[in-house]
Amino acid sequence: MPILQPYINQQFNGAIWRLEIDELSDTIFIEVRNEAEKQVSFASLDLIDGKLNFKGLTTPERWLTGIEAAYDGVLLLHNYQSASGPAHKGLMAVDAITGETLWSNYNCAFDHLTTSGPVLYETNFHPKKLFLADIKTGATARIYEPFIYPELKNNITAPEIINADILPANLYPLPPFGNSVHYLQYNNFRIVSLHTLQAGQLKQYLFVMDGVNKIYEDLLNADIQKLQPEAFILHKNRLVYIKNKCGLMVLGL
C-alpha cells in the first residue's frame, strides 16, 4: 500500500496565525507573525499543484495588519484601528499570483463574501450601507441586495471533537491523553489527531488510517504544556494542517 506524502511542506519565519482559502482559484493564503521582530508577512500557494506563488510579502504597516478574505485570485488585507482592539480599518487587495497591490481603500471595511464578490461599507457613514465591490478594482457601484447576492459557501470541513471511547481502540496507534480526540472520516480514510503522554512530555500527533491500517503519521507539537486546538481541516480532498506552529503541510487524499 503506498504511503501518503505531503505535496506541500512549507516552512515560515514565524508562527502561522491564519489560513484563508480562495474557493474560486484553489489558492491558500497564509498570515505569518514573527513576534520577536513585530513583523507580519503573507504567502500564497496553489492548492492544486503545490506551487509557491509568493512568500514573505509585507505591507507598509509592519504589525497591525492581517488577512480579511480571499476571492477569485485576490487576497484582501485589513489594518487594525489600534493595537489594543480588534476593530478593522481599511482594505488592500493583493494579486494571488504576483503579490502585486491591485487597489487600496482606507475608508471602507469588509462585511462578508458573496458569490459575486466582497461586500464593503464606508466606515465614515452611519447607518451602515452595504455595497457589492469589484474584487479586481475595488469599485463599489452596486448596492448590496441579499436575495440577489447570496453568501459564498466554502468547502472546508473541520474535525469533530469526540469521546475517545466511541471509536475502536485499534484506531489509535498511541494511547490518547484525556478523553477526547479530533476525528474526521473521508471516503475510506479516518483522520485522527490526538494528544499522548510520552516520557512525561505531552505531544500532539496526526494519523491517517485506511481502515485500521496506519498510512500516515506526523508529530505536530512536542513537549507542549496544554491541549492544543483542532489540528487540521479538510478542503475538498486535501488535508491541510500546521506543524510546529511554523510549517504548512498539505496531503492529497
Summary of the structure (lengths in Angstrom):
residues: 253
radius of gyration: 20.2
end to end distance: 13.7
largest distance: 62.1
contacts: 763
relative contact order: 0.15
helix: 2%
strand: 56%
